[in-house]
């Protein structure tokens, strides 16, 4: 049962579009003369590896990137970070990759007095409001812009990368793709059941604003600190 | 659409006297242009990106009805509710009904020009529903009881001292003019609101027909919070926002942040597909998408003006416009200021109400040059001027002067006579550097003094030598 407003709008659009410009036919104007171009490749990236590009770009916008070569190194680096930044309240996603890495156990045993927990269904917002850091995996990384692609899921809610004052991402090198366009392609062609995700989020750097006299301020509504640990496969 | 553009000339005359404001605005806009240039210069294929974006928008507008139907089909299959609003009244009424059903007392809003266009906050406040703007710039102007003065930097016209005083007065905090400190205050105040609100209202930068998704780009994180925490999310979009495929989004993500905020990409991009899925721990339980017409479908009737609907609201044309830099956004009396606003506003309100806007241009063309979707803005303004004249909206004295000029141009004899008469006449005005006083024209311009001899006379003298 369609509304009258809907019918009126569509009718008006179709009728008005019939009015032709005096020059050029509609067919000529409707088919782009060349393929979709979305490459924003830059001259300075030529010759760099995707990993180098990702590191450069994310660091430029205030993110932190660390390559780790083993599980032990990841554990040590993460512990180091929590101690240095004084993260006393840590929330982890329930993603398979995070569970496999055994981070919850390692962090809770090594960080005395700290609260380490997985996201809970009960009072999630309350939990994350007080968390110092949220730790998640990710879907992909896009090198060209230093972007992290997250998919909301039953294991990783959206707010874990939004409410706490810091966000840590643990990724595998194989998840690094050249551009956002390629990531979109993969998301569409992979047999990912769309019903399982309500939202895909692209994160590139810190929450920021320049609304007051164009002075850059970081950590407005979202996290101020962003860390990406990339597990590099030793060749 | 509600506008106060009839006051443009008087406001402009006033604003151009405020040299302090002009200097600040010029500084801010120049800074924006420099940032934009620094992230565009090193892109190997910038022109290719602009062309692609232009053609994608052209295709989208020429197939608008089909794409809107496809979007509706897919968004509905995703679990969203789609509502079509012909007018701003219908849109506000629908949203009010949603709010009433939910017994909402607090609503959080992220930045959306279209919600300003329909004056949604005003309608909600009238019902006694507290509506809080969460984008920092919008939060600031809301506290000040003003409207935004720029598409992407709403409080660009305020100094840090202004904002410090505003926060001290309105929020009861100790005075400070440090931007980081002020932002921290806003963060805390607004975080409380996000957690308590029943409804989150957002706009949308794009709607993807193929996937039924709403796309929001931002830097602060307030749109993510607005569209995730409250139980209900309402997204309002102009019907021109729909694009065909997810693949097309990549092109726009390459050009919009660069043109709008001088960034290679914004901190956050949300692809919103559906309300929370079974088992998900957060996300809204209901998403309502309001597709707004409000005059856009009428613009399609003029094939030349259709281009105005390609606009992706980056604000770049404002930053380079010498008129905008001089008078600022509030002067235009419309939610949509600057060059694109001067083309859009007469079409959305009426040419009569906004007839001065197409004339608020030096036709320098910087807007068209910088537009990432290659809208030929200054030619659209010229086209509207032509319409103004044919609809007899322009000053009758000006029309008379143009008729006289036409007469002179068509008749050689009359032209030479006028030229001789003019040279004689101007010797009567030695104090004005012999500039003839032409009605209206001479109020702000000097008519160039006519040369003592015409070219023909000079040539004749040369020949006789």
Interface residues (C-beta under 8 A of the other chain):
Chain A: X3 X5 X6 X8 X9 X10 X12 X13 X14 X16 X17 X19 X20 X21 X22 X26 X29 X30 X31 X32 X33 X34 X36 X37 X38 X39 X40 X41 X42 X43 X44 X57 X61 X119 X121 X124 X125 X129 X145 X147 X152 X153 X154 X157 X158 X159 X162 X179 X180 X181 X184 X185 X187 X188 X194 X195 X196 X197 X198 X199 X200 X201 X202 X203 X204 X205 X206 X207 X208 X209 X210 X211 X212 X213 X214 X215 X217 X219 X220 X221 X222 X223
Chain B: X28 X31 X32 X42 X43 X44 X45 X48 X49 X51 X52 X55 X56 X58 X59 X62 X63 X64 X65 X68 X69 X78 X83 X84 X85 X86 X90 X134 X135 X136 X137 X140 X153 X154 X155 X156 X158 X159 X160 X163 X179 X180 X182 X183 X186 X187 X190 X191 X194 X195 X211 X219 X220 X221 X222 X224 X225 X227 X228 X229 X239 X246 X247 X248 X249 X250 X251 X253 X254 X258 X261 X263 X264 X265 X266 X267 X268 X269 X270 X271 X272 X273 X274 X275 X276 X277 X278 X279 X280 X281 X282 X283 X291 X293 X297 X298 X300 X301 X302 X303 X304
